[in-house]
Amino acid sequence: MDIGIIGAGKVGCTLGKYWSEQNNRIIGYYDTKEDAAAWAASFTHSKIYRTIKELVADSEVVLITVPDGLIESVWQEVKTCSIQEKCILHCSGSISSKVFEGALSLGGYPASIHPLYAVSDKKSTYLSIKDAAFSVEGNPKAVAVIKDIFANCSNPLLTFDTNKKTLYHTAAATASNLVVGLLSMAQEMMEECGFDKEEALKAMAPLIIGNVEAVIERGPQAALTGPIERNDLITVEKHLSQLSQEQKKIYKSVSNQVINVAQKKHPDRDYHAMRELLQKD
């Protein structure tokens, strides 16, 4: 399977290197920055392409790994090429394969893949991505080709309805980016207590890691502890008294979801008073 990659950034380099080490053939890279394409080609022992047309002509699979805002414009150029019997893929988490409008009528097979993983470095992430799950949606023929590409990989592949792509990405952002936001807020509170940034994170690390591991192993309901789960109104009221107006909004919003989890864990427990407390200005 000859795979050509448009976009020589972190994702393009990571997948190119990872796939090439799993017996897939990466034929080369095109990028508007020729030095980036040259580095990626050297990294994956492939070649530099000077035009998209040349890369598409040599590829059975065209993987587009440009920023989300550029995918449609790249597709407009790709679709001027012959894409008969070729798979056209992108790696956006929030955009579905519908962005490749007209691909089927041109004989191509559109799909998208997205790693549930933070690709933070183009030089080394390929070493750690082996356990990451990848979401897959799109044309059945393209999905089958993607499964072939991953045949020698250990990654779980999650297939789902194309219409759910944005909801899927919202879930991924909630589990990663929004958690980072909450941890940042907790770190700021610890700093107000007199700890420095590094000391605060180090102190909270076992708590953070333990909670994540418990959720993964046993699920949110079994992992949930704390004053809301205990229905401890006095402690929650004390928490609220220590927060700024902006922090209160975040605390209350997340706490309402925590009540939902707690109610499932304790269906006979009455959390009405807790909800009322969180609704107060």
KEKE-3310 file (N, C-alpha, C; in steps of 0.2 Angstrom, whole numbers, plus 5000, padded with zeros to 4 digits):
npx = (5004:5004:5008:5005:5009:5002:5007:5019:5020:5019:5009:5009:5022:5024:5014:5019:5031:5028:5019:5028:5037:5029:5028:5022:5022:5028:5028:5032:5032:5023:5024:5020:5031:5047:5058:5053:5046:5057:5064:5055:5054:5067:5067:5058:5063:5059:5053:5054:5040:5037:5025:5007:5000:5009:5012:4999:4997:5006:5002:4992:4985:4981:4986:4980:4987:4986:4983:4967:4959:4964:4961:4950:4954:4966:4960:4952:4962:4968:4957:4957:4966:4968:4959:4954:4950:4957:4961:4956:4962:4960:4966:4959:4951:4939:4933:4923:4923:4915:4920:4927:4919:4911:4920:4917:4910:4921:4927:4935:4939:4933:4938:4941:4954:4959:4970:4967:4976:4989:4999:5014:5026:5036:5047:5048:5036:5031:5036:5028:5015:5009:5000:4989:4972:4963:4951:4939:4931:4920:4920:4916:4925:4937:4938:4941:4953:4961:4961:4969:4981:4983:4986:4997:4999:4996:4986:4969:4955:4942:4927:4914:4898:4898:4891:4892:4904:4909:4903:4911:4923:4922:4920:4933:4940:4935:4940:4953:4959:4950:4951:4964:4963:4955:4965:4974:4968:4966:4980:4983:4975:4982:4994:4990:4989:5002:5011:5024:5023:5029:5030:5017:5011:5018:5014:5000:5000:5000:4986:4979:4983:4979:4965:4962:4967:4958:4946:4948:4950:4938:4927:4918:4907:4911:4923:4921:4923:4923:4916:4904:4899:4897:4887:4889:4885:4890:4904:4905:4899:4909:4920:4915:4915:4928:4932:4934:4923:4924:4930:4920:4910:4915:4917:4904:4898:4904:4902:4889:4888:4895:4886:4877:4884:4885:4872:4869:4877:4872:4857:4846:4849:4846:4850:4845:4846:4859:4860:4852:4860:4871:4865:4863:4867)
npy = (4994:5010:5025:5042:5058:5073:5087:5090:5090:5088:5077:5071:5067:5059:5048:5044:5039:5029:5020:5016:5008:4998:4990:4996:5006:5021:5033:5047:5065:5080:5097:5114:5120:5117:5113:5107:5096:5089:5086:5077:5067:5062:5057:5046:5039:5041:5051:5068:5077:5089:5094:5093:5086:5077:5069:5063:5056:5045:5038:5026:5028:5044:5054:5067:5079:5092:5108:5110:5120:5121:5109:5108:5117:5111:5099:5104:5105:5092:5085:5089:5081:5064:5053:5040:5025:5028:5030:5044:5052:5061:5068:5075:5078:5084:5087:5078:5065:5070:5082:5080:5082:5076:5066:5052:5052:5055:5044:5041:5036:5042:5045:5047:5047:5047:5050:5046:5053:5064:5071:5077:5079:5078:5070:5059:5054:5044:5032:5030:5030:5018:5011:5019:5023:5024:5034:5030:5034:5034:5030:5013:5006:5013:5012:4999:4998:5006:4998:4988:4994:4996:4983:4977:4983:4987:4995:5000:5001:5012:5013:5023:5032:5044:5056:5058:5064:5076:5076:5066:5072:5082:5075:5069:5081:5085:5075:5078:5092:5100:5094:5097:5111:5111:5106:5115:5126:5120:5120:5134:5137:5130:5137:5149:5144:5145:5136:5133:5132:5120:5112:5111:5104:5092:5087:5085:5075:5060:5060:5064:5055:5043:5044:5045:5032:5024:5027:5022:5009:5005:5013:5028:5029:5020:5025:5037:5049:5059:5076:5079:5066:5061:5068:5080:5094:5105:5105:5107:5120:5127:5126:5134:5146:5150:5153:5163:5173:5168:5156:5149:5148:5138:5127:5125:5121:5109:5102:5099:5089:5080:5077:5070:5058:5054:5051:5041:5031:5031:5028:5029:5040:5057:5071:5083:5095:5098:5101:5113:5121:5123:5130:5143:5160)
npz = (5000:4995:5002:5002:5010:5014:5021:5033:5047:5065:5066:5053:5052:5063:5060:5048:5051:5061:5054:5043:5050:5053:5042:5032:5016:5015:5003:5002:5005:5003:5006:5009:5015:5010:5017:5028:5022:5017:5029:5034:5024:5025:5038:5037:5027:5014:5000:4994:4988:4975:4970:4974:4964:4959:4970:4973:4961:4963:4973:4983:4994:5000:5013:5022:5032:5037:5046:5053:5047:5034:5027:5018:5008:5003:4999:4988:4979:4978:4972:4959:4953:4947:4956:4956:4963:4974:4991:5001:5015:5030:5046:5056:5071:5073:5061:5049:5036:5027:5022:5011:4999:4985:4982:4980:4968:4960:4960:4971:4988:5003:5020:5037:5050:5067:5080:5097:5106:5112:5101:5102:5098:5084:5082:5091:5095:5088:5094:5106:5102:5100:5108:5107:5104:5089:5080:5067:5053:5039:5021:5017:5010:5011:5025:5026:5020:5029:5040:5035:5035:5048:5052:5057:5068:5086:5089:5095:5085:5082:5076:5070:5067:5054:5056:5070:5072:5077:5090:5095:5095:5104:5116:5117:5119:5131:5139:5139:5136:5143:5156:5158:5160:5172:5181:5180:5187:5200:5203:5204:5215:5225:5224:5230:5243:5246:5241:5228:5210:5205:5216:5220:5209:5210:5223:5221:5211:5214:5218:5207:5197:5203:5203:5189:5185:5193:5187:5175:5177:5185:5182:5181:5192:5202:5205:5210:5224:5238:5244:5238:5233:5246:5250:5257:5262:5270:5269:5255:5254:5261:5252:5242:5247:5247:5234:5219:5209:5195:5197:5205:5196:5187:5197:5201:5189:5185:5197:5196:5186:5193:5203:5196:5193:5206:5209:5202:5207:5220:5220:5229:5237:5242:5233:5232:5240:5238:5225:5225:5233:5224:5214:5220:5219)
capx = (5000:5008:5005:5008:5007:5002:5008:5025:5020:5019:5005:5011:5029:5023:5011:5023:5037:5025:5017:5033:5040:5025:5028:5018:5026:5027:5032:5035:5029:5022:5022:5022:5038:5051:5063:5049:5045:5064:5065:5050:5056:5073:5065:5054:5067:5055:5055:5051:5037:5037:5018:5002:4998:5014:5011:4993:4998:5010:4999:4986:4982:4983:4984:4981:4989:4987:4979:4960:4957:4967:4959:4946:4958:4970:4955:4951:4968:4968:4951:4958:4970:4965:4959:4951:4952:4962:4958:4958:4961:4963:4967:4956:4947:4933:4930:4922:4925:4911:4924:4929:4913:4912:4926:4914:4909:4927:4930:4939:4936:4935:4938:4946:4957:4961:4972:4965:4982:4992:5005:5017:5033:5037:5053:5048:5029:5029:5038:5023:5008:5007:4994:4983:4966:4961:4944:4939:4924:4920:4918:4918:4931:4942:4939:4944:4961:4964:4962:4974:4987:4985:4985:5003:4999:4992:4981:4962:4952:4935:4923:4907:4894:4901:4887:4894:4912:4910:4902:4916:4929:4920:4921:4940:4943:4933:4944:4960:4960:4946:4954:4970:4960:4954:4971:4978:4964:4968:4987:4982:4973:4988:4999:4987:4991:5009:5016:5026:5020:5031:5028:5009:5009:5021:5010:4994:5001:4997:4979:4977:4985:4975:4959:4962:4967:4952:4940:4949:4949:4932:4922:4917:4903:4915:4929:4919:4923:4923:4910:4898:4897:4895:4881:4892:4884:4894:4911:4904:4898:4915:4923:4912:4917:4935:4933:4933:4917:4925:4931:4914:4906:4918:4916:4897:4896:4907:4899:4882:4889:4897:4880:4874:4887:4884:4865:4869:4880:4868:4850:4842:4851:4843:4854:4841:4848:4866:4858:4850:4866:4875:4861:4863:4872)
capy = (5000:5016:5030:5048:5062:5080:5090:5087:5092:5083:5071:5068:5064:5053:5042:5041:5035:5023:5016:5013:5003:4992:4987:5000:5010:5028:5035:5053:5070:5086:5102:5121:5122:5112:5110:5102:5090:5086:5082:5071:5062:5059:5053:5040:5036:5042:5056:5074:5079:5096:5096:5088:5082:5071:5064:5059:5051:5040:5036:5023:5032:5051:5056:5074:5080:5099:5110:5109:5126:5120:5103:5109:5120:5105:5094:5107:5104:5085:5083:5091:5075:5058:5049:5034:5019:5030:5032:5050:5052:5066:5066:5080:5075:5088:5087:5072:5064:5074:5088:5077:5082:5074:5061:5046:5053:5055:5037:5040:5033:5046:5043:5051:5044:5052:5047:5048:5054:5070:5071:5083:5079:5074:5066:5054:5052:5037:5027:5029:5030:5011:5009:5024:5021:5028:5034:5029:5035:5036:5025:5007:5003:5016:5010:4992:5000:5008:4992:4984:4998:4995:4976:4975:4988:4985:5000:4998:5005:5014:5015:5026:5035:5050:5061:5059:5065:5082:5074:5062:5076:5085:5070:5069:5087:5085:5071:5080:5099:5103:5092:5102:5117:5110:5105:5122:5129:5117:5122:5141:5137:5127:5142:5153:5142:5146:5131:5135:5128:5113:5108:5110:5098:5086:5085:5083:5070:5054:5061:5065:5048:5038:5045:5043:5025:5021:5028:5018:5002:5003:5017:5034:5029:5017:5029:5044:5050:5066:5078:5078:5059:5060:5073:5084:5101:5110:5105:5111:5127:5130:5126:5139:5152:5151:5154:5169:5172:5164:5149:5147:5146:5132:5123:5123:5118:5103:5098:5097:5083:5075:5075:5065:5052:5051:5049:5034:5027:5030:5030:5031:5046:5063:5076:5089:5101:5099:5105:5119:5125:5124:5135:5149:5165)
capz = (5000:4994:5006:5002:5015:5012:5027:5036:5054:5070:5065:5047:5053:5068:5057:5043:5054:5064:5049:5040:5054:5053:5036:5027:5012:5014:4997:5002:5008:5001:5011:5007:5017:5007:5022:5032:5018:5017:5035:5035:5020:5028:5044:5035:5021:5008:4995:4994:4982:4974:4969:4976:4959:4958:4976:4972:4956:4965:4980:4983:5000:5001:5019:5023:5039:5038:5051:5051:5042:5027:5024:5012:5002:5000:4995:4982:4974:4977:4968:4952:4951:4946:4962:4955:4967:4979:4998:5003:5022:5034:5053:5060:5076:5073:5055:5046:5029:5023:5019:5004:4995:4978:4981:4978:4961:4956:4961:4977:4994:5008:5027:5042:5056:5072:5086:5104:5109:5111:5097:5105:5096:5078:5082:5096:5097:5085:5099:5111:5100:5099:5112:5107:5100:5083:5078:5060:5050:5031:5016:5020:5007:5014:5032:5026:5019:5035:5045:5033:5036:5055:5053:5061:5074:5092:5091:5094:5080:5085:5070:5072:5062:5052:5059:5077:5073:5081:5097:5097:5097:5110:5121:5117:5121:5138:5143:5139:5136:5149:5162:5160:5163:5179:5185:5181:5192:5206:5204:5206:5222:5229:5225:5235:5249:5248:5237:5221:5205:5204:5222:5220:5205:5213:5228:5218:5206:5216:5218:5200:5194:5206:5201:5182:5185:5196:5182:5169:5180:5188:5179:5185:5198:5207:5207:5213:5231:5240:5248:5234:5233:5252:5251:5263:5261:5274:5265:5248:5255:5263:5246:5238:5251:5245:5227:5215:5205:5189:5199:5207:5190:5185:5202:5201:5183:5185:5202:5194:5183:5198:5206:5191:5194:5212:5210:5199:5212:5226:5218:5235:5241:5240:5232:5230:5244:5235:5219:5227:5235:5218:5210:5223:5217)
cpx = (5004:5005:5008:5005:5008:5002:5013:5026:5021:5015:5007:5018:5028:5019:5015:5028:5034:5023:5023:5037:5035:5023:5023:5023:5024:5031:5035:5030:5028:5021:5024:5029:5042:5055:5059:5048:5052:5065:5061:5052:5062:5071:5062:5057:5062:5057:5051:5047:5036:5030:5013:5000:5003:5013:5005:4994:5002:5007:4993:4982:4985:4981:4986:4982:4990:4982:4971:4957:4959:4965:4955:4950:4962:4966:4953:4956:4968:4963:4952:4963:4965:4965:4955:4954:4957:4958:4961:4956:4963:4963:4964:4951:4940:4929:4929:4924:4921:4914:4926:4923:4915:4917:4923:4913:4915:4931:4935:4935:4938:4934:4942:4948:4959:4963:4970:4972:4985:4999:5009:5024:5034:5043:5052:5041:5028:5031:5033:5016:5005:5001:4988:4978:4965:4954:4944:4932:4925:4918:4920:4924:4937:4944:4943:4952:4964:4965:4968:4981:4989:4985:4991:5004:4994:4986:4974:4959:4944:4931:4916:4904:4897:4897:4889:4901:4913:4908:4908:4922:4928:4921:4929:4943:4941:4938:4951:4961:4956:4949:4961:4968:4959:4960:4975:4974:4966:4976:4987:4980:4979:4993:4997:4988:4998:5014:5018:5023:5022:5029:5021:5008:5012:5016:5003:4994:4998:4989:4976:4978:4980:4968:4958:4962:4961:4946:4941:4948:4942:4926:4921:4913:4907:4921:4927:4920:4923:4916:4904:4895:4894:4889:4883:4891:4888:4901:4910:4903:4905:4920:4921:4914:4924:4937:4931:4926:4918:4926:4925:4910:4908:4916:4909:4895:4898:4904:4892:4883:4891:4891:4877:4877:4886:4877:4865:4872:4876:4861:4845:4844:4848:4848:4851:4844:4855:4865:4856:4856:4870:4872:4861:4868:4877)
cpy = (5006:5022:5037:5053:5069:5084:5086:5090:5087:5076:5067:5064:5058:5047:5039:5037:5028:5018:5012:5008:4997:4989:4990:5004:5017:5031:5042:5058:5076:5091:5109:5123:5116:5109:5105:5095:5086:5082:5076:5065:5058:5055:5047:5037:5036:5048:5062:5075:5086:5098:5091:5083:5076:5066:5060:5054:5045:5036:5031:5026:5039:5053:5063:5076:5088:5102:5110:5114:5125:5114:5104:5112:5115:5100:5097:5106:5097:5083:5085:5085:5069:5054:5043:5028:5021:5032:5039:5051:5059:5064:5071:5076:5078:5088:5080:5071:5067:5080:5086:5077:5081:5069:5055:5047:5054:5048:5036:5038:5038:5043:5048:5046:5049:5049:5050:5049:5061:5069:5077:5084:5075:5069:5059:5051:5045:5031:5025:5029:5023:5008:5014:5021:5026:5028:5033:5030:5036:5030:5018:5004:5007:5014:5003:4993:5002:5003:4988:4988:4997:4987:4973:4979:4985:4990:4998:5003:5006:5016:5018:5030:5042:5056:5063:5062:5071:5081:5070:5066:5080:5081:5070:5075:5088:5081:5073:5087:5102:5100:5096:5108:5117:5109:5111:5126:5127:5120:5129:5141:5135:5133:5148:5151:5142:5141:5134:5130:5121:5109:5106:5104:5091:5083:5082:5077:5063:5054:5060:5058:5043:5038:5043:5035:5021:5022:5023:5010:5000:5007:5023:5033:5025:5021:5035:5044:5057:5069:5078:5071:5058:5064:5078:5091:5106:5110:5109:5118:5131:5131:5133:5146:5154:5153:5161:5167:5167:5157:5146:5144:5139:5126:5120:5119:5110:5099:5096:5090:5078:5072:5069:5058:5049:5048:5042:5029:5026:5032:5032:5037:5052:5069:5083:5095:5103:5103:5112:5124:5127:5129:5142:5154:5166)
cpz = (5000:4997:5005:5007:5013:5019:5032:5043:5058:5068:5059:5048:5058:5064:5052:5046:5057:5059:5045:5044:5056:5046:5031:5023:5012:5008:4997:5005:5003:5006:5008:5009:5015:5012:5027:5029:5018:5023:5036:5031:5022:5034:5042:5029:5015:5004:4996:4987:4981:4972:4972:4970:4958:4964:4975:4967:4958:4971:4979:4989:5000:5008:5020:5030:5040:5043:5048:5046:5035:5024:5018:5006:4999:4996:4988:4976:4973:4972:4961:4949:4950:4953:4962:4959:4972:4985:4999:5010:5025:5042:5058:5065:5076:5067:5052:5039:5025:5019:5012:5000:4988:4977:4978:4970:4957:4957:4967:4983:5000:5015:5031:5047:5061:5078:5093:5108:5107:5107:5098:5102:5089:5077:5086:5097:5094:5090:5104:5109:5099:5102:5111:5102:5095:5081:5070:5058:5042:5027:5018:5016:5010:5021:5031:5024:5025:5040:5042:5035:5044:5057:5057:5067:5080:5093:5090:5089:5082:5079:5073:5066:5061:5055:5066:5078:5077:5089:5100:5099:5103:5116:5122:5121:5129:5142:5143:5140:5142:5156:5164:5163:5170:5184:5186:5186:5199:5208:5207:5213:5227:5230:5230:5242:5251:5244:5230:5216:5204:5210:5222:5215:5207:5219:5226:5214:5208:5216:5211:5196:5196:5204:5194:5182:5188:5191:5177:5171:5182:5186:5184:5192:5203:5210:5211:5221:5232:5243:5244:5234:5240:5254:5257:5261:5264:5271:5259:5249:5257:5257:5242:5241:5249:5238:5224:5211:5199:5192:5202:5201:5188:5190:5202:5195:5183:5191:5201:5190:5188:5202:5202:5192:5201:5213:5207:5203:5218:5224:5223:5239:5238:5239:5230:5234:5241:5229:5220:5229:5229:5214:5213:5220:5222)
residu = (MET:ASP:ILE:GLY:ILE:ILE:GLY:ALA:GLY:LYS:VAL:GLY:CYS:THR:LEU:GLY:LYS:TYR:TRP:SER:GLU:GLN:ASN:ASN:ARG:ILE:ILE:GLY:TYR:TYR:ASP:THR:LYS:GLU:ASP:ALA:ALA:ALA:TRP:ALA:ALA:SER:PHE:THR:HIS:SER:LYS:ILE:TYR:ARG:THR:ILE:LYS:GLU:LEU:VAL:ALA:ASP:SER:GLU:VAL:VAL:LEU:ILE:THR:VAL:PRO:ASP:GLY:LEU:ILE:GLU:SER:VAL:TRP:GLN:GLU:VAL:LYS:THR:CYS:SER:ILE:GLN:GLU:LYS:CYS:ILE:LEU:HIS:CYS:SER:GLY:SER:ILE:SER:SER:LYS:VAL:PHE:GLU:GLY:ALA:LEU:SER:LEU:GLY:GLY:TYR:PRO:ALA:SER:ILE:HIS:PRO:LEU:TYR:ALA:VAL:SER:ASP:LYS:LYS:SER:THR:TYR:LEU:SER:ILE:LYS:ASP:ALA:ALA:PHE:SER:VAL:GLU:GLY:ASN:PRO:LYS:ALA:VAL:ALA:VAL:ILE:LYS:ASP:ILE:PHE:ALA:ASN:CYS:SER:ASN:PRO:LEU:LEU:THR:PHE:ASP:THR:ASN:LYS:LYS:THR:LEU:TYR:HIS:THR:ALA:ALA:ALA:THR:ALA:SER:ASN:LEU:VAL:VAL:GLY:LEU:LEU:SER:MET:ALA:GLN:GLU:MET:MET:GLU:GLU:CYS:GLY:PHE:ASP:LYS:GLU:GLU:ALA:LEU:LYS:ALA:MET:ALA:PRO:LEU:ILE:ILE:GLY:ASN:VAL:GLU:ALA:VAL:ILE:GLU:ARG:GLY:PRO:GLN:ALA:ALA:LEU:THR:GLY:PRO:ILE:GLU:ARG:ASN:ASP:LEU:ILE:THR:VAL:GLU:LYS:HIS:LEU:SER:GLN:LEU:SER:GLN:GLU:GLN:LYS:LYS:ILE:TYR:LYS:SER:VAL:SER:ASN:GLN:VAL:ILE:ASN:VAL:ALA:GLN:LYS:LYS:HIS:PRO:ASP:ARG:ASP:TYR:HIS:ALA:MET:ARG:GLU:LEU:LEU:GLN:LYS:ASP)
# end
